[in-house]
Amino acid sequence: AKCCLSIGDSEKLERFSTQVLSNARSFEDKLNIYYFSISALCHASLLEEAFSKGVQILSMLGEDLPQIRTHDEKIGHLNETTSKLSCLSDDELLTYKMMSDPSKIMAMKFLWRLQVSLLMGKPSFIPHVTLKMIHMSLVHGMSAMYAIGFVYFGSILASIGNIKDGYRFVKLAKNIVQRFGYKDVAGEVLFMSTHTIGYVEPIQSTLECYLEGYTAALEAGDTTSACLNLLSYCNNLFWSGTSLGYTKNKYDELAHFTKKHNLTSLEFVIRNNMVEKLFEMG
């Protein structure tokens, strides 16, 4: 099923999923297939359905998202979490206890998948999921998703003007991936962290990071993150003054990549990309 997801073969994925679900003996046996199915919905731009199913599974695992109704509430939660984390050094966070409860580890995976659906559909809800991931990590311990929680948290802080703490947490996320070899999340962590690093470092320095993220994502079979890294690489080629001919060729490679892997939701993003529209205008 995972291979079908990686190559964008939704028909085979659905067939394998049906077989597993019909023969599964417990809810736990079905969780990985639910995870792949939600990922496939994200690829097909069925983001509302992906989010709804993800929230449903999380509830069945005993985990609900925090209720944040206003912008002031969101800022309050972010500041409170930042204050808690300020009491812990980077070394303490890098050597934090490991998460051992299988249900919590799986819940973190579903939270990770929700981040992807929200990134492409409802970005205003990303803080809800991010705060939940940070809270679960502090209570239950570190897993591969620990890095995802911190990279999104750092990106959110930077986006609201707290560049210092944002930069700290995205660098921490990269260090977590490098130290523990969390290959499944490496592509997404590099994609999100490089966005924030661009606030601090020259735009030219982001190019190598995005290519590294693209390669890491491909190695993990994460075609969505591979495409997002490649899209950001192409955009920054343009803004860094790279020759238009070379940049246009890279955009063409990106368009071919999305079609090859049936990344419908990202085809829409690319078609509506400002730089791509400039090329179309000549």
C-alpha positions in Angstrom: 0.0 0.0 0.0 2.8 2.4 0.8 4.5 1.7 -2.6 1.1 2.4 -4.3 0.9 5.7 -2.5 4.5 6.7 -3.4 3.9 6.1 -7.1 0.4 7.7 -7.1 -1.5 4.5 -8.0 -4.7 5.2 -6.2 -6.6 2.3 -7.7 -4.2 -0.4 -6.4 -4.0 1.4 -3.0 -7.8 1.3 -2.7 -7.8 -2.4 -3.6 -5.1 -3.3 -1.1 -6.7 -1.2 1.6 -10.0 -3.0 1.2 -8.3 -6.3 1.5 -6.5 -5.3 4.7 -9.5 -3.7 6.3 -11.7 -6.7 5.6 -9.2 -9.1 7.2 -8.0 -6.9 10.1 -8.7 -8.4 13.5 -8.5 -5.1 15.5 -8.7 -1.4 15.2 -4.9 -1.3 15.7 -4.5 -3.5 12.6 -6.3 -1.0 10.5 -4.4 2.1 11.5 -1.6 2.0 9.0 -4.1 1.6 6.1 -6.2 4.5 7.5 -3.0 6.5 7.5 -2.2 5.7 3.8 -5.8 6.3 2.8 -5.7 9.8 4.4 -2.4 10.5 2.6 -4.0 9.5 -0.7 -6.9 11.9 -0.1 -4.4 14.7 0.4 -2.7 13.9 -2.9 -6.1 14.0 -4.6 -6.9 17.4 -3.2 -9.7 16.0 -1.1 -8.4 18.0 1.8 -11.6 18.5 3.8 -12.3 14.7 3.7 -8.6 14.0 4.7 -8.8 16.4 7.7 -12.2 15.0 8.8 -11.1 11.4 8.7 -7.9 12.3 10.5 -9.7 14.0 13.3 -12.1 11.1 13.6 -9.2 8.6 13.9 -7.5 10.8 16.5 -10.6 10.9 18.6 -10.8 7.1 18.4 -7.2 7.1 19.7 -8.3 9.3 22.6 -6.7 12.5 21.3 -8.7 15.7 20.4 -7.4 18.9 19.0 -7.3 22.0 21.3 -10.2 24.4 20.8 -8.8 27.8 19.7 -11.5 30.2 18.7 -9.8 33.6 18.3 -6.5 35.1 17.1 -5.8 36.3 20.7 -6.3 32.7 22.0 -3.9 31.4 19.4 -1.2 33.9 20.4 -1.8 33.2 24.0 -1.3 29.4 23.5 1.8 30.0 21.4 3.3 32.3 24.0 2.6 29.9 26.8 4.2 27.0 25.0 7.2 29.2 24.1 7.6 30.1 27.7 7.5 26.4 28.8 10.1 25.5 26.2 12.4 28.4 27.2 13.0 26.5 30.4 14.6 23.6 28.5 17.9 23.9 26.7 18.5 22.5 23.2 20.5 19.7 24.7 17.7 18.8 27.1 15.2 18.7 24.2 17.6 16.6 22.1 18.0 14.0 24.9 14.3 14.0 26.0 12.7 10.8 27.0 11.5 8.5 24.2 7.8 7.9 23.5 6.9 4.3 24.1 3.1 4.0 24.0 2.2 2.6 20.5 -1.2 4.4 20.5 0.5 7.8 21.1 3.1 7.2 18.4 0.3 6.4 16.0 -1.6 9.5 17.1 1.4 11.6 16.3 1.6 10.1 12.8 -2.0 11.1 12.2 -1.3 14.6 13.5 1.6 14.8 11.1 -0.7 13.8 8.2 -3.2 16.5 9.3 -0.4 19.1 9.0 0.0 18.2 5.3 -3.8 18.5 4.6 -3.9 21.9 6.4 -0.8 23.2 4.8 -2.5 22.9 1.4 -6.0 23.6 2.5 -6.6 25.3 5.9 -3.3 26.9 7.1 -5.1 28.8 9.8 -5.7 25.5 11.6 -2.1 24.5 11.6 -1.4 25.9 15.1 -4.1 23.7 16.6 -2.3 20.5 15.4 1.2 21.9 16.1 0.4 22.8 19.7 -1.1 19.3 20.2 2.1 17.7 18.9 4.3 19.7 21.2 2.1 19.0 24.2 2.0 15.3 23.5 5.8 15.2 23.0 6.4 17.0 26.3 4.0 14.6 28.2 4.7 11.3 26.5 8.2 11.7 25.0 10.1 12.0 21.7 9.3 10.2 18.4 10.1 10.9 14.8 7.1 13.3 14.8 8.9 15.3 17.6 10.8 17.0 14.8 7.7 17.8 12.8 6.1 19.5 15.9 9.1 21.7 16.4 9.6 22.7 12.8 6.0 23.8 12.4 6.1 25.5 15.8 9.2 27.4 14.8 7.7 28.4 11.4 4.5 29.7 13.1 6.6 31.8 15.6 8.6 33.3 12.8 5.5 34.1 10.8 4.1 36.2 13.7 7.3 38.1 14.1 9.2 36.0 16.7 12.2 35.3 14.4 14.6 34.4 17.3 12.6 31.6 18.8 11.3 30.5 15.4 14.9 30.1 14.1 15.9 28.2 17.3 13.1 25.6 16.9 13.5 24.9 13.2 17.2 24.4 13.7 16.4 22.1 16.6 14.0 20.1 14.4 16.8 19.7 11.8 19.2 18.5 14.5 16.7 16.0 15.8 16.4 14.5 12.3 20.1 14.4 11.8 20.9 13.0 15.2 18.3 10.2 15.2 18.1 9.5 11.4 14.3 10.1 11.1 14.3 9.6 7.3 10.5 9.5 6.9 10.1 13.1 8.0 13.4 14.5 6.8 12.0 16.0 3.5 9.2 17.9 5.2 11.4 19.1 8.1 13.9 20.5 5.6 11.2 22.1 3.6 9.6 23.9 6.5 12.8 24.8 8.3 14.3 26.3 5.1 11.4 28.7 4.8 12.2 30.0 8.3 15.9 30.0 7.8 15.3 32.3 4.8 14.2 35.0 7.3 17.8 35.0 8.7 20.1 33.8 6.0 20.6 35.0 2.4 18.1 33.5 -0.1 21.0 31.8 -2.0 21.7 29.7 1.0 18.3 28.2 0.9 18.8 26.6 -2.6 21.1 23.8 -1.4 18.7 23.1 1.6 15.7 22.7 -0.7 17.6 20.3 -3.0 18.7 18.4 0.1 15.1 18.2 1.2 14.0 17.1 -2.3 16.5 14.2 -2.2 15.6 13.2 1.3 11.9 13.2 0.5 12.4 11.0 -2.6 14.5 8.5 -0.6 11.6 8.2 1.9 8.9 7.9 -0.8 7.4 11.2 0.3 6.5 12.7 -3.1 4.5 15.6 -1.6 7.5 17.0 0.3 9.7 16.3 -2.6 7.4 18.4 -4.8 7.2 21.2 -2.2 10.9 21.4 -1.9 11.3 21.5 -5.6 8.7 24.2 -6.0 10.4 26.4 -3.3 13.8 25.7 -5.0 12.4 27.0 -8.3 10.9 30.1 -6.7 14.1 31.0 -5.0 16.1 30.4 -8.2 14.0 33.2 -9.7 14.3 35.6 -6.8 18.0 35.0 -6.3 18.7 36.1 -9.9 19.5 32.8 -11.5 19.3 32.8 -15.3 15.7 32.6 -16.6 16.4 29.8 -19.0 17.8 27.5 -16.3 14.9 28.5 -13.9 12.3 27.8 -16.6 13.7 24.4 -17.2 13.5 23.6 -13.5 9.8 24.7 -13.5 9.2 22.3 -16.4 10.8 19.5 -14.5 8.5 20.3 -11.5 5.4 20.2 -13.6 6.4 16.8 -15.0 7.1 15.5 -11.5 3.6 16.4 -10.2 1.9 14.8 -13.2 4.0 11.7 -13.0 3.1 11.2 -9.3 -0.6 12.3 -9.6 -0.1 15.1 -7.1 -3.4 16.9 -8.1 -3.4 19.3 -5.2 0.1 20.5 -5.9 -0.6 20.9 -9.6 -3.1 23.5 -8.7 -0.6 25.3 -6.4 2.0 25.3 -9.3 -0.5 26.6 -11.8 -1.4 29.5 -9.5 2.2 30.2 -8.6 3.1 33.9 -9.2 6.5 33.1 -10.8 5.1 30.5 -13.1 2.5 33.1 -14.2 5.3 35.5 -15.0 6.9 32.9 -17.3 3.5 32.3 -19.0 3.3 36.1 -19.7 6.7 36.0 -21.3 
